[in-house]
Amino acid sequence: MKKLVATAPRTAELKEYSDRDIKENEVKVKVEFAAPKHGTELADFRGTTPFIDGRFDEEWRIFREREQGEPRGIEFGDLPLGNMFVGTIIEKGSQVTDYEIGDRVCSYGSIKETQIVNAVDNYKLRKMSKDASAKNAVCYDPAQFALSGIRDADVRPGDRVAVIGLGAIGLIALQFAAKIGAETVIGIDPIEKRRKIALKTGADYVLDSAVCDTGLEIKRLTGKEGADVIIETSGNVHALQAALKGLAYNGTIAYVAFAKPFPAGLWLGQEAHYNYGKIIFSRACSEPNPEYPRWNRKRIEDVCWKLLMNGHLNCEEIIDPVVPFKDCAEGFCEYVDRHPEKSIKMGVDFSERE
């Protein structure tokens, strides 16, 4: 059997592995479909994540450098790649009562032919019907961050909303905004295929950020008033500057992106200073949730899973392209790393195994 790993920065390979015996509380899953992340996982793959030499200190809530001799946060050679999988349970431990052999499930995990997962008191191991969309299922993770951004920014019916960055998180956030009843929904991305999907899934307008003054165009499309809410998922310095320019007076930017250090280009002395804008840093998995105790990570996950499985959210075109498992190493390098403009969120199909 094989699994997808990073053997060095920006180098992906399929590597052979053998499964251990499962424990009494575990199940083994034969994988049929999987997907990587295109954001934080890409930073790991490129060796640019702050977690390599740093760690987040929960007590002080700051990043600290790792001490001498402390293991690095990312080690290449056998670094798993992948985020979500769908498959069928083929083996279960004696303590497992909530799942049966033959159940179709989705959960977190890397891209490999089998998965061994805790199946006792693990709500993240989600049951699926036989005909449920695997493409929707592997959007379980990005949907959570999209929903968190929408809720943190308090998007309401009648609002004017712009979404900058139309990857999986951005396109799902755009669907949420449209279904909530936003008066105007604007999707912004330099990649044409992403803009086309945005128009299909709820955008009233789309903007190519590579060829226009995005902030000014947001103002034009909203009668000079600006967007009440801007969801920023790209992490690009020029995108944040455009958001500050296109934001309505006292409007809110939900900053969902996990950004790298910014180069020159951010000028907080312009519109940001005059327009009383608010920036909320939004992260679905930080606890306590801003609306705790009513909301927490589990509630976000429960809601997203329900909306993905009942068809309220449609992620069929977000999973693009789909590559066969045997080609996923080359696909990861091509579509996730080198040419992200060719993809939205890559899917991996295991139906044709070597």
Sequence and secondary structure as in RCSB ss.txt:
>XXXX:A:sequence
MKKLVATAPRTAELKEYSDRDIKENEVKVKVEFAAPKHGTELADFRGTTPFIDGRFDEEWRIFREREQGEPRGIE
FGDLPLGNMFVGTIIEKGSQVTDYEIGDRVCSYGSIKETQIVNAVDNYKLRKMSKDASAKNAVCYDPAQFALSGI
RDADVRPGDRVAVIGLGAIGLIALQFAAKIGAETVIGIDPIEKRRKIALKTGADYVLDSAVCDTGLEIKRLTGKE
GADVIIETSGNVHALQAALKGLAYNGTIAYVAFAKPFPAGLWLGQEAHYNYGKIIFSRACSEPNPEYPRWNRKRI
EDVCWKLLMNGHLNCEEIIDPVVPFKDCAEGFCEYVDRHPEKSIKMGVDFSERE
>XXXX:A:secstr
 EEEEEEETTEEEEEE       TTEEEEEEEEEE  SSHHHHHHHT  TTTTEEEETTTTEEEE  TTS  S  
 SSEE  SEEEEEEEEE TT  S  TT EEEEE  SBSEEEEE SS TTSEEE TTS HHHHTTHHHHHHHHHHH
HHTT  TT EEEEE  SHHHHHHHHHHHHHT SEEEEE S HHHHHHHHHTT SEEE TTTS HHHHHHHHTTTS
 EEEEEE S  HHHHHHHHHHEEEEEEEEE        S   TTSHHHHTT EEEE  TT SS TTTTT  HHHH
HHHHHHHHHTTSS  TTTEEEEEEGGGHHHHIIIIIII GGG SEEEEE SS  
